[in-house]
Amino acid sequence: MAEAKKENFFVRTGKRISRWFREMKSELKKVVWPSKSQMVNNTLVVLACVLVVGVFIWVFDAVAGLVVNGLITLITG
C-alpha cells in the first residue's frame, strides 16, 4: 500500500491562493451594483448624517467648554 506524497508548502499555498481568486470572481458576479440615482441618494443621506453629527458634536463641545470654564472660574474665584 503506497502512501500519497504530501505536497510541499508552496504547492499548497498556490492552490489556496488560486481557489481564493476563483471564489472571489464567482462572488463578484453576484454583486448588484447600485444605479446612479441610488448612489446619489445614498451619498446625500451620508452627507446629511455627517453634517448632523458634526453639528451635534460642535454644540456639545461648546457647552462642555462653557461648563469647564465656569467651573474653573468658580473654583479660582
N, CA, C and O atoms as a Maestro MAE file, in Angstrom:
{
 s_m_m2io_version
 :::
 2.0.0
}

f_m_ct {
 s_m_title
 :::
 protein
 m_atom[308] {
  # First column is atom index #
  i_m_mmod_type
  r_m_x_coord
  r_m_y_coord
  r_m_z_coord
  i_m_residue_number
  s_m_chain_name
  s_m_pdb_residue_name
  s_m_pdb_atom_name
  i_m_atomic_number
  :::
  1 25 0.844 -1.182 0.000 1 A "MET " " N  " 7
  2 3 0.000 0.000 0.000 1 A "MET " " CA " 6
  3 2 0.888 1.244 0.000 1 A "MET " " C  " 6
  4 15 1.619 1.487 0.960 1 A "MET " " O  " 8
  5 25 0.824 2.015 -1.057 2 A "ALA " " N  " 7
  6 3 1.673 3.190 -1.194 2 A "ALA " " CA " 6
  7 2 0.980 4.397 -0.579 2 A "ALA " " C  " 6
  8 15 -0.221 4.611 -0.744 2 A "ALA " " O  " 8
  9 25 1.781 5.172 0.133 3 A "GLU " " N  " 7
  10 3 1.241 6.399 0.739 3 A "GLU " " CA " 6
  11 2 1.288 7.529 -0.279 3 A "GLU " " C  " 6
  12 15 2.220 7.625 -1.077 3 A "GLU " " O  " 8
  13 25 0.280 8.372 -0.240 4 A "ALA " " N  " 7
  14 3 0.272 9.543 -1.123 4 A "ALA " " CA " 6
  15 2 1.284 10.545 -0.598 4 A "ALA " " C  " 6
  16 15 1.331 10.829 0.599 4 A "ALA " " O  " 8
  17 25 2.094 11.080 -1.508 5 A "LYS " " N  " 7
  18 3 3.118 12.039 -1.100 5 A "LYS " " CA " 6
  19 2 2.461 13.372 -0.772 5 A "LYS " " C  " 6
  20 15 1.645 13.882 -1.540 5 A "LYS " " O  " 8
  21 25 2.823 13.924 0.366 6 A "LYS " " N  " 7
  22 3 2.262 15.205 0.801 6 A "LYS " " CA " 6
  23 2 2.883 16.335 -0.020 6 A "LYS " " C  " 6
  24 15 4.094 16.383 -0.232 6 A "LYS " " O  " 8
  25 25 2.019 17.239 -0.473 7 A "GLU " " N  " 7
  26 3 2.507 18.364 -1.264 7 A "GLU " " CA " 6
  27 2 3.275 19.331 -0.375 7 A "GLU " " C  " 6
  28 15 2.991 19.451 0.817 7 A "GLU " " O  " 8
  29 25 4.243 20.017 -0.957 8 A "ASN " " N  " 7
  30 3 5.026 20.951 -0.154 8 A "ASN " " CA " 6
  31 2 4.257 22.247 0.093 8 A "ASN " " C  " 6
  32 15 3.178 22.463 -0.459 8 A "ASN " " O  " 8
  33 25 4.822 23.081 0.914 9 A "PHE " " N  " 7
  34 3 4.165 24.322 1.356 9 A "PHE " " CA " 6
  35 2 3.788 25.220 0.189 9 A "PHE " " C  " 6
  36 15 2.690 25.776 0.164 9 A "PHE " " O  " 8
  37 25 4.678 25.366 -0.768 10 A "PHE " " N  " 7
  38 3 4.450 26.285 -1.878 10 A "PHE " " CA " 6
  39 2 3.324 25.807 -2.792 10 A "PHE " " C  " 6
  40 15 2.550 26.621 -3.296 10 A "PHE " " O  " 8
  41 25 3.228 24.508 -3.007 11 A "VAL " " N  " 7
  42 3 2.155 23.963 -3.836 11 A "VAL " " CA " 6
  43 2 0.814 24.156 -3.134 11 A "VAL " " C  " 6
  44 15 -0.163 24.573 -3.756 11 A "VAL " " O  " 8
  45 25 0.770 23.851 -1.830 12 A "ARG " " N  " 7
  46 3 -0.476 24.025 -1.070 12 A "ARG " " CA " 6
  47 2 -0.894 25.487 -1.047 12 A "ARG " " C  " 6
  48 15 -2.070 25.801 -1.230 12 A "ARG " " O  " 8
  49 25 0.065 26.386 -0.822 13 A "THR " " N  " 7
  50 3 -0.246 27.815 -0.782 13 A "THR " " CA " 6
  51 2 -0.725 28.299 -2.143 13 A "THR " " C  " 6
  52 15 -1.675 29.078 -2.220 13 A "THR " " O  " 8
  53 25 -0.095 27.861 -3.199 14 A "GLY " " N  " 7
  54 3 -0.507 28.241 -4.546 14 A "GLY " " CA " 6
  55 2 -1.925 27.780 -4.851 14 A "GLY " " C  " 6
  56 15 -2.701 28.517 -5.459 14 A "GLY " " O  " 8
  57 25 -2.269 26.561 -4.432 15 A "LYS " " N  " 7
  58 3 -3.624 26.060 -4.650 15 A "LYS " " CA " 6
  59 2 -4.643 26.860 -3.851 15 A "LYS " " C  " 6
  60 15 -5.735 27.147 -4.342 15 A "LYS " " O  " 8
  61 25 -4.285 27.224 -2.616 16 A "ARG " " N  " 7
  62 3 -5.207 28.027 -1.797 16 A "ARG " " CA " 6
  63 2 -5.437 29.401 -2.403 16 A "ARG " " C  " 6
  64 15 -6.569 29.882 -2.448 16 A "ARG " " O  " 8
  65 25 -4.362 30.038 -2.872 17 A "ILE " " N  " 7
  66 3 -4.490 31.363 -3.487 17 A "ILE " " CA " 6
  67 2 -5.329 31.267 -4.756 17 A "ILE " " C  " 6
  68 15 -6.179 32.123 -5.000 17 A "ILE " " O  " 8
  69 25 -5.101 30.245 -5.559 18 A "SER " " N  " 7
  70 3 -5.869 30.053 -6.781 18 A "SER " " CA " 6
  71 2 -7.349 29.849 -6.466 18 A "SER " " C  " 6
  72 15 -8.208 30.434 -7.126 18 A "SER " " O  " 8
  73 25 -7.652 29.027 -5.464 19 A "ARG " " N  " 7
  74 3 -9.050 28.798 -5.072 19 A "ARG " " CA " 6
  75 2 -9.682 30.095 -4.569 19 A "ARG " " C  " 6
  76 15 -10.845 30.371 -4.861 19 A "ARG " " O  " 8
  77 25 -8.916 30.896 -3.810 20 A "TRP " " N  " 7
  78 3 -9.433 32.160 -3.289 20 A "TRP " " CA " 6
  79 2 -9.836 33.097 -4.438 20 A "TRP " " C  " 6
  80 15 -10.900 33.714 -4.394 20 A "TRP " " O  " 8
  81 25 -8.987 33.200 -5.455 21 A "PHE " " N  " 7
  82 3 -9.301 34.068 -6.592 21 A "PHE " " CA " 6
  83 2 -10.512 33.548 -7.367 21 A "PHE " " C  " 6
  84 15 -11.347 34.343 -7.799 21 A "PHE " " O  " 8
  85 25 -10.622 32.227 -7.551 22 A "ARG " " N  " 7
  86 3 -11.788 31.672 -8.240 22 A "ARG " " CA " 6
  87 2 -13.067 31.977 -7.475 22 A "ARG " " C  " 6
  88 15 -14.070 32.363 -8.076 22 A "ARG " " O  " 8
  89 25 -13.045 31.809 -6.141 23 A "GLU " " N  " 7
  90 3 -14.218 32.085 -5.323 23 A "GLU " " CA " 6
  91 2 -14.556 33.571 -5.322 23 A "GLU " " C  " 6
  92 15 -15.729 33.943 -5.348 23 A "GLU " " O  " 8
  93 25 -13.526 34.424 -5.292 24 A "MET " " N  " 7
  94 3 -13.761 35.867 -5.329 24 A "MET " " CA " 6
  95 2 -14.416 36.260 -6.652 24 A "MET " " C  " 6
  96 15 -15.341 37.072 -6.666 24 A "MET " " O  " 8
  97 25 -13.953 35.702 -7.745 25 A "LYS " " N  " 7
  98 3 -14.527 36.004 -9.055 25 A "LYS " " CA " 6
  99 2 -15.987 35.574 -9.112 25 A "LYS " " C  " 6
  100 15 -16.824 36.311 -9.634 25 A "LYS " " O  " 8
  101 25 -16.306 34.400 -8.588 26 A "SER " " N  " 7
  102 3 -17.698 33.942 -8.621 26 A "SER " " CA " 6
  103 2 -18.580 34.789 -7.713 26 A "SER " " C  " 6
  104 15 -19.749 35.005 -8.032 26 A "SER " " O  " 8
  105 25 -18.055 35.273 -6.593 27 A "GLU " " N  " 7
  106 3 -18.839 36.140 -5.709 27 A "GLU " " CA " 6
  107 2 -19.070 37.512 -6.342 27 A "GLU " " C  " 6
  108 15 -20.148 38.088 -6.192 27 A "GLU " " O  " 8
  109 25 -18.071 38.037 -7.046 28 A "LEU " " N  " 7
  110 3 -18.225 39.343 -7.689 28 A "LEU " " CA " 6
  111 2 -19.262 39.310 -8.804 28 A "LEU " " C  " 6
  112 15 -19.843 40.344 -9.135 28 A "LEU " " O  " 8
  113 25 -19.502 38.139 -9.386 29 A "LYS " " N  " 7
  114 3 -20.541 38.030 -10.410 29 A "LYS " " CA " 6
  115 2 -21.932 38.176 -9.796 29 A "LYS " " C  " 6
  116 15 -22.885 38.513 -10.498 29 A "LYS " " O  " 8
  117 25 -22.054 37.925 -8.492 30 A "LYS " " N  " 7
  118 3 -23.347 38.004 -7.807 30 A "LYS " " CA " 6
  119 2 -23.669 39.416 -7.325 30 A "LYS " " C  " 6
  120 15 -24.796 39.680 -6.907 30 A "LYS " " O  " 8
  121 25 -22.705 40.318 -7.378 31 A "VAL " " N  " 7
  122 3 -22.898 41.665 -6.847 31 A "VAL " " CA " 6
  123 2 -23.883 42.440 -7.708 31 A "VAL " " C  " 6
  124 15 -23.804 42.414 -8.936 31 A "VAL " " O  " 8
  125 25 -24.815 43.133 -7.050 32 A "VAL " " N  " 7
  126 3 -25.751 44.014 -7.752 32 A "VAL " " CA " 6
  127 2 -25.315 45.441 -7.451 32 A "VAL " " C  " 6
  128 15 -25.460 45.918 -6.326 32 A "VAL " " O  " 8
  129 25 -24.785 46.114 -8.452 33 A "TRP " " N  " 7
  130 3 -24.278 47.462 -8.256 33 A "TRP " " CA " 6
  131 2 -25.435 48.452 -8.243 33 A "TRP " " C  " 6
  132 15 -26.405 48.275 -8.980 33 A "TRP " " O  " 8
  133 25 -25.346 49.501 -7.411 34 A "PRO " " N  " 7
  134 3 -26.442 50.479 -7.342 34 A "PRO " " CA " 6
  135 2 -26.489 51.347 -8.608 34 A "PRO " " C  " 6
  136 15 -25.488 51.555 -9.294 34 A "PRO " " O  " 8
  137 25 -27.695 51.838 -8.879 35 A "SER " " N  " 7
  138 3 -27.846 52.735 -10.023 35 A "SER " " CA " 6
  139 2 -27.322 54.124 -9.645 35 A "SER " " C  " 6
  140 15 -26.980 54.381 -8.490 35 A "SER " " O  " 8
  141 25 -27.267 54.999 -10.630 36 A "LYS " " N  " 7
  142 3 -26.758 56.351 -10.384 36 A "LYS " " CA " 6
  143 2 -27.656 57.093 -9.390 36 A "LYS " " C  " 6
  144 15 -27.157 57.791 -8.508 36 A "LYS " " O  " 8
  145 25 -28.976 56.945 -9.528 37 A "SER " " N  " 7
  146 3 -29.885 57.647 -8.612 37 A "SER " " CA " 6
  147 2 -29.767 57.107 -7.190 37 A "SER " " C  " 6
  148 15 -29.837 57.875 -6.230 37 A "SER " " O  " 8
  149 25 -29.591 55.803 -7.046 38 A "GLN " " N  " 7
  150 3 -29.389 55.230 -5.712 38 A "GLN " " CA " 6
  151 2 -28.087 55.743 -5.105 38 A "GLN " " C  " 6
  152 15 -28.025 56.054 -3.915 38 A "GLN " " O  " 8
  153 25 -27.053 55.827 -5.929 39 A "MET " " N  " 7
  154 3 -25.756 56.296 -5.445 39 A "MET " " CA " 6
  155 2 -25.841 57.747 -4.984 39 A "MET " " C  " 6
  156 15 -25.298 58.104 -3.939 39 A "MET " " O  " 8
  157 25 -26.521 58.579 -5.763 40 A "VAL " " N  " 7
  158 3 -26.674 59.988 -5.380 40 A "VAL " " CA " 6
  159 2 -27.482 60.093 -4.098 40 A "VAL " " C  " 6
  160 15 -27.124 60.855 -3.200 40 A "VAL " " O  " 8
  161 25 -28.570 59.334 -4.003 41 A "ASN " " N  " 7
  162 3 -29.411 59.350 -2.808 41 A "ASN " " CA " 6
  163 2 -28.624 58.904 -1.580 41 A "ASN " " C  " 6
  164 15 -28.686 59.551 -0.535 41 A "ASN " " O  " 8
  165 25 -27.889 57.811 -1.700 42 A "ASN " " N  " 7
  166 3 -27.097 57.317 -0.565 42 A "ASN " " CA " 6
  167 2 -26.021 58.318 -0.159 42 A "ASN " " C  " 6
  168 15 -25.756 58.501 1.030 42 A "ASN " " O  " 8
  169 25 -25.405 58.962 -1.140 43 A "THR " " N  " 7
  170 3 -24.382 59.961 -0.842 43 A "THR " " CA " 6
  171 2 -24.973 61.145 -0.086 43 A "THR " " C  " 6
  172 15 -24.375 61.640 0.870 43 A "THR " " O  " 8
  173 25 -26.146 61.596 -0.517 44 A "LEU " " N  " 7
  174 3 -26.796 62.715 0.177 44 A "LEU " " CA " 6
  175 2 -27.200 62.342 1.604 44 A "LEU " " C  " 6
  176 15 -27.093 63.167 2.512 44 A "LEU " " O  " 8
  177 25 -27.659 61.122 1.806 45 A "VAL " " N  " 7
  178 3 -28.007 60.666 3.154 45 A "VAL " " CA " 6
  179 2 -26.768 60.645 4.042 45 A "VAL " " C  " 6
  180 15 -26.818 61.088 5.189 45 A "VAL " " O  " 8
  181 25 -25.666 60.138 3.523 46 A "VAL " " N  " 7
  182 3 -24.427 60.094 4.310 46 A "VAL " " CA " 6
  183 2 -23.955 61.499 4.649 46 A "VAL " " C  " 6
  184 15 -23.571 61.762 5.789 46 A "VAL " " O  " 8
  185 25 -23.977 62.403 3.681 47 A "LEU " " N  " 7
  186 3 -23.543 63.780 3.938 47 A "LEU " " CA " 6
  187 2 -24.434 64.465 4.968 47 A "LEU " " C  " 6
  188 15 -23.937 65.195 5.826 47 A "LEU " " O  " 8
  189 25 -25.744 64.239 4.895 48 A "ALA " " N  " 7
  190 3 -26.659 64.823 5.876 48 A "ALA " " CA " 6
  191 2 -26.377 64.274 7.275 48 A "ALA " " C  " 6
  192 15 -26.364 65.030 8.247 48 A "ALA " " O  " 8
  193 25 -26.154 62.974 7.380 49 A "CYS " " N  " 7
  194 3 -25.840 62.371 8.686 49 A "CYS " " CA " 6
  195 2 -24.533 62.918 9.244 49 A "CYS " " C  " 6
  196 15 -24.440 63.217 10.434 49 A "CYS " " O  " 8
  197 25 -23.536 63.048 8.397 50 A "VAL " " N  " 7
  198 3 -22.254 63.594 8.842 50 A "VAL " " CA " 6
  199 2 -22.436 65.029 9.327 50 A "VAL " " C  " 6
  200 15 -21.867 65.414 10.348 50 A "VAL " " O  " 8
  201 25 -23.219 65.817 8.608 51 A "LEU " " N  " 7
  202 3 -23.473 67.197 9.000 51 A "LEU " " CA " 6
  203 2 -24.196 67.264 10.344 51 A "LEU " " C  " 6
  204 15 -23.818 68.051 11.211 51 A "LEU " " O  " 8
  205 25 -25.231 66.446 10.522 52 A "VAL " " N  " 7
  206 3 -25.981 66.448 11.782 52 A "VAL " " CA " 6
  207 2 -25.097 66.031 12.948 52 A "VAL " " C  " 6
  208 15 -25.115 66.673 13.998 52 A "VAL " " O  " 8
  209 25 -24.334 64.978 12.780 53 A "VAL " " N  " 7
  210 3 -23.452 64.519 13.855 53 A "VAL " " CA " 6
  211 2 -22.371 65.557 14.136 53 A "VAL " " C  " 6
  212 15 -22.025 65.792 15.294 53 A "VAL " " O  " 8
  213 25 -21.834 66.181 13.090 54 A "GLY " " N  " 7
  214 3 -20.819 67.220 13.278 54 A "GLY " " CA " 6
  215 2 -21.358 68.403 14.057 54 A "GLY " " C  " 6
  216 15 -20.679 68.918 14.946 54 A "GLY " " O  " 8
  217 25 -22.572 68.844 13.737 55 A "VAL " " N  " 7
  218 3 -23.185 69.958 14.476 55 A "VAL " " CA " 6
  219 2 -23.434 69.553 15.928 55 A "VAL " " C  " 6
  220 15 -23.183 70.332 16.847 55 A "VAL " " O  " 8
  221 25 -23.927 68.338 16.127 56 A "PHE " " N  " 7
  222 3 -24.172 67.848 17.481 56 A "PHE " " CA " 6
  223 2 -22.887 67.851 18.308 56 A "PHE " " C  " 6
  224 15 -22.887 68.313 19.448 56 A "PHE " " O  " 8
  225 25 -21.801 67.343 17.746 57 A "ILE " " N  " 7
  226 3 -20.521 67.317 18.463 57 A "ILE " " CA " 6
  227 2 -20.019 68.739 18.709 57 A "ILE " " C  " 6
  228 15 -19.484 69.020 19.782 57 A "ILE " " O  " 8
  229 25 -20.178 69.633 17.744 58 A "TRP " " N  " 7
  230 3 -19.741 71.018 17.901 58 A "TRP " " CA " 6
  231 2 -20.497 71.692 19.045 58 A "TRP " " C  " 6
  232 15 -19.893 72.369 19.877 58 A "TRP " " O  " 8
  233 25 -21.816 71.508 19.087 59 A "VAL " " N  " 7
  234 3 -22.626 72.106 20.157 59 A "VAL " " CA " 6
  235 2 -22.240 71.504 21.506 59 A "VAL " " C  " 6
  236 15 -22.077 72.232 22.486 59 A "VAL " " O  " 8
  237 25 -22.092 70.188 21.562 60 A "PHE " " N  " 7
  238 3 -21.708 69.535 22.815 60 A "PHE " " CA " 6
  239 2 -20.352 70.037 23.294 60 A "PHE " " C  " 6
  240 15 -20.164 70.268 24.489 60 A "PHE " " O  " 8
  241 25 -19.405 70.206 22.372 61 A "ASP " " N  " 7
  242 3 -18.081 70.696 22.734 61 A "ASP " " CA " 6
  243 2 -18.156 72.126 23.264 61 A "ASP " " C  " 6
  244 15 -17.474 72.464 24.232 61 A "ASP " " O  " 8
  245 25 -18.979 72.968 22.637 62 A "ALA " " N  " 7
  246 3 -19.111 74.353 23.092 62 A "ALA " " CA " 6
  247 2 -19.729 74.404 24.487 62 A "ALA " " C  " 6
  248 15 -19.263 75.151 25.347 62 A "ALA " " O  " 8
  249 25 -20.779 73.610 24.711 63 A "VAL " " N  " 7
  250 3 -21.427 73.587 26.031 63 A "VAL " " CA " 6
  251 2 -20.469 73.034 27.085 63 A "VAL " " C  " 6
  252 15 -20.386 73.572 28.189 63 A "VAL " " O  " 8
  253 25 -19.756 71.978 26.755 64 A "ALA " " N  " 7
  254 3 -18.806 71.393 27.706 64 A "ALA " " CA " 6
  255 2 -17.696 72.388 28.018 64 A "ALA " " C  " 6
  256 15 -17.254 72.482 29.163 64 A "ALA " " O  " 8
  257 25 -17.242 73.128 27.016 65 A "GLY " " N  " 7
  258 3 -16.214 74.140 27.256 65 A "GLY " " CA " 6
  259 2 -16.712 75.234 28.173 65 A "GLY " " C  " 6
  260 15 -15.978 75.665 29.062 65 A "GLY " " O  " 8
  261 25 -17.941 75.700 27.985 66 A "LEU " " N  " 7
  262 3 -18.520 76.717 28.872 66 A "LEU " " CA " 6
  263 2 -18.645 76.194 30.299 66 A "LEU " " C  " 6
  264 15 -18.363 76.918 31.253 66 A "LEU " " O  " 8
  265 25 -19.067 74.937 30.448 67 A "VAL " " N  " 7
  266 3 -19.197 74.348 31.785 67 A "VAL " " CA " 6
  267 2 -17.843 74.259 32.463 67 A "VAL " " C  " 6
  268 15 -17.716 74.615 33.634 67 A "VAL " " O  " 8
  269 25 -16.842 73.797 31.756 68 A "VAL " " N  " 7
  270 3 -15.497 73.672 32.332 68 A "VAL " " CA " 6
  271 2 -14.948 75.045 32.690 68 A "VAL " " C  " 6
  272 15 -14.391 75.218 33.774 68 A "VAL " " O  " 8
  273 25 -15.092 76.021 31.808 69 A "ASN " " N  " 7
  274 3 -14.607 77.384 32.104 69 A "ASN " " CA " 6
  275 2 -15.363 77.984 33.300 69 A "ASN " " C  " 6
  276 15 -14.776 78.674 34.134 69 A "ASN " " O  " 8
  277 25 -16.662 77.710 33.368 70 A "GLY " " N  " 7
  278 3 -17.453 78.183 34.511 70 A "GLY " " CA " 6
  279 2 -16.988 77.572 35.818 70 A "GLY " " C  " 6
  280 15 -16.896 78.260 36.834 70 A "GLY " " O  " 8
  281 25 -16.693 76.272 35.792 71 A "LEU " " N  " 7
  282 3 -16.209 75.604 36.999 71 A "LEU " " CA " 6
  283 2 -14.834 76.131 37.403 71 A "LEU " " C  " 6
  284 15 -14.565 76.346 38.585 71 A "LEU " " O  " 8
  285 25 -13.974 76.335 36.418 72 A "ILE " " N  " 7
  286 3 -12.643 76.860 36.735 72 A "ILE " " CA " 6
  287 2 -12.752 78.246 37.317 72 A "ILE " " C  " 6
  288 15 -12.078 78.556 38.299 72 A "ILE " " O  " 8
  289 25 -13.598 79.104 36.727 73 A "THR " " N  " 7
  290 3 -13.811 80.450 37.257 73 A "THR " " CA " 6
  291 2 -14.396 80.399 38.661 73 A "THR " " C  " 6
  292 15 -14.010 81.189 39.523 73 A "THR " " O  " 8
  293 25 -15.316 79.485 38.895 74 A "LEU " " N  " 7
  294 3 -15.953 79.353 40.208 74 A "LEU " " CA " 6
  295 2 -14.938 78.901 41.258 74 A "LEU " " C  " 6
  296 15 -14.963 79.380 42.391 74 A "LEU " " O  " 8
  297 25 -14.074 78.009 40.896 75 A "ILE " " N  " 7
  298 3 -13.097 77.470 41.856 75 A "ILE " " CA " 6
  299 2 -11.986 78.485 42.126 75 A "ILE " " C  " 6
  300 15 -11.602 78.682 43.279 75 A "ILE " " O  " 8
  301 25 -11.468 79.127 41.087 76 A "THR " " N  " 7
  302 3 -10.359 80.053 41.270 76 A "THR " " CA " 6
  303 2 -10.811 81.413 41.790 76 A "THR " " C  " 6
  304 15 -10.003 82.178 42.318 76 A "THR " " O  " 8
  305 25 -12.053 81.705 41.646 77 A "GLY " " N  " 7
  306 3 -12.601 82.948 42.223 77 A "GLY " " CA " 6
  307 2 -12.503 84.061 41.318 77 A "GLY " " C  " 6
  308 15 -12.919 85.170 41.655 77 A "GLY " " O  " 8
  :::
 }
 m_bond[307] {
  # First column is bond index #
  i_m_from
  i_m_to
  i_m_order
  :::
  1 1 2 1
  2 2 3 1
  3 3 4 2
  4 3 5 1
  5 5 6 1
  6 6 7 1
  7 7 8 2
  8 7 9 1
  9 9 10 1
  10 10 11 1
  11 11 12 2
  12 11 13 1
  13 13 14 1
  14 14 15 1
  15 15 16 2
  16 15 17 1
  17 17 18 1
  18 18 19 1
  19 19 20 2
  20 19 21 1
  21 21 22 1
  22 22 23 1
  23 23 24 2
  24 23 25 1
  25 25 26 1
  26 26 27 1
  27 27 28 2
  28 27 29 1
  29 29 30 1
  30 30 31 1
  31 31 32 2
  32 31 33 1
  33 33 34 1
  34 34 35 1
  35 35 36 2
  36 35 37 1
  37 37 38 1
  38 38 39 1
  39 39 40 2
  40 39 41 1
  41 41 42 1
  42 42 43 1
  43 43 44 2
  44 43 45 1
  45 45 46 1
  46 46 47 1
  47 47 48 2
  48 47 49 1
  49 49 50 1
  50 50 51 1
  51 51 52 2
  52 51 53 1
  53 53 54 1
  54 54 55 1
  55 55 56 2
  56 55 57 1
  57 57 58 1
  58 58 59 1
  59 59 60 2
  60 59 61 1
  61 61 62 1
  62 62 63 1
  63 63 64 2
  64 63 65 1
  65 65 66 1
  66 66 67 1
  67 67 68 2
  68 67 69 1
  69 69 70 1
  70 70 71 1
  71 71 72 2
  72 71 73 1
  73 73 74 1
  74 74 75 1
  75 75 76 2
  76 75 77 1
  77 77 78 1
  78 78 79 1
  79 79 80 2
  80 79 81 1
  81 81 82 1
  82 82 83 1
  83 83 84 2
  84 83 85 1
  85 85 86 1
  86 86 87 1
  87 87 88 2
  88 87 89 1
  89 89 90 1
  90 90 91 1
  91 91 92 2
  92 91 93 1
  93 93 94 1
  94 94 95 1
  95 95 96 2
  96 95 97 1
  97 97 98 1
  98 98 99 1
  99 99 100 2
  100 99 101 1
  101 101 102 1
  102 102 103 1
  103 103 104 2
  104 103 105 1
  105 105 106 1
  106 106 107 1
  107 107 108 2
  108 107 109 1
  109 109 110 1
  110 110 111 1
  111 111 112 2
  112 111 113 1
  113 113 114 1
  114 114 115 1
  115 115 116 2
  116 115 117 1
  117 117 118 1
  118 118 119 1
  119 119 120 2
  120 119 121 1
  121 121 122 1
  122 122 123 1
  123 123 124 2
  124 123 125 1
  125 125 126 1
  126 126 127 1
  127 127 128 2
  128 127 129 1
  129 129 130 1
  130 130 131 1
  131 131 132 2
  132 131 133 1
  133 133 134 1
  134 134 135 1
  135 135 136 2
  136 135 137 1
  137 137 138 1
  138 138 139 1
  139 139 140 2
  140 139 141 1
  141 141 142 1
  142 142 143 1
  143 143 144 2
  144 143 145 1
  145 145 146 1
  146 146 147 1
  147 147 148 2
  148 147 149 1
  149 149 150 1
  150 150 151 1
  151 151 152 2
  152 151 153 1
  153 153 154 1
  154 154 155 1
  155 155 156 2
  156 155 157 1
  157 157 158 1
  158 158 159 1
  159 159 160 2
  160 159 161 1
  161 161 162 1
  162 162 163 1
  163 163 164 2
  164 163 165 1
  165 165 166 1
  166 166 167 1
  167 167 168 2
  168 167 169 1
  169 169 170 1
  170 170 171 1
  171 171 172 2
  172 171 173 1
  173 173 174 1
  174 174 175 1
  175 175 176 2
  176 175 177 1
  177 177 178 1
  178 178 179 1
  179 179 180 2
  180 179 181 1
  181 181 182 1
  182 182 183 1
  183 183 184 2
  184 183 185 1
  185 185 186 1
  186 186 187 1
  187 187 188 2
  188 187 189 1
  189 189 190 1
  190 190 191 1
  191 191 192 2
  192 191 193 1
  193 193 194 1
  194 194 195 1
  195 195 196 2
  196 195 197 1
  197 197 198 1
  198 198 199 1
  199 199 200 2
  200 199 201 1
  201 201 202 1
  202 202 203 1
  203 203 204 2
  204 203 205 1
  205 205 206 1
  206 206 207 1
  207 207 208 2
  208 207 209 1
  209 209 210 1
  210 210 211 1
  211 211 212 2
  212 211 213 1
  213 213 214 1
  214 214 215 1
  215 215 216 2
  216 215 217 1
  217 217 218 1
  218 218 219 1
  219 219 220 2
  220 219 221 1
  221 221 222 1
  222 222 223 1
  223 223 224 2
  224 223 225 1
  225 225 226 1
  226 226 227 1
  227 227 228 2
  228 227 229 1
  229 229 230 1
  230 230 231 1
  231 231 232 2
  232 231 233 1
  233 233 234 1
  234 234 235 1
  235 235 236 2
  236 235 237 1
  237 237 238 1
  238 238 239 1
  239 239 240 2
  240 239 241 1
  241 241 242 1
  242 242 243 1
  243 243 244 2
  244 243 245 1
  245 245 246 1
  246 246 247 1
  247 247 248 2
  248 247 249 1
  249 249 250 1
  250 250 251 1
  251 251 252 2
  252 251 253 1
  253 253 254 1
  254 254 255 1
  255 255 256 2
  256 255 257 1
  257 257 258 1
  258 258 259 1
  259 259 260 2
  260 259 261 1
  261 261 262 1
  262 262 263 1
  263 263 264 2
  264 263 265 1
  265 265 266 1
  266 266 267 1
  267 267 268 2
  268 267 269 1
  269 269 270 1
  270 270 271 1
  271 271 272 2
  272 271 273 1
  273 273 274 1
  274 274 275 1
  275 275 276 2
  276 275 277 1
  277 277 278 1
  278 278 279 1
  279 279 280 2
  280 279 281 1
  281 281 282 1
  282 282 283 1
  283 283 284 2
  284 283 285 1
  285 285 286 1
  286 286 287 1
  287 287 288 2
  288 287 289 1
  289 289 290 1
  290 290 291 1
  291 291 292 2
  292 291 293 1
  293 293 294 1
  294 294 295 1
  295 295 296 2
  296 295 297 1
  297 297 298 1
  298 298 299 1
  299 299 300 2
  300 299 301 1
  301 301 302 1
  302 302 303 1
  303 303 304 2
  304 303 305 1
  305 305 306 1
  306 306 307 1
  307 307 308 2
  :::
 }
}
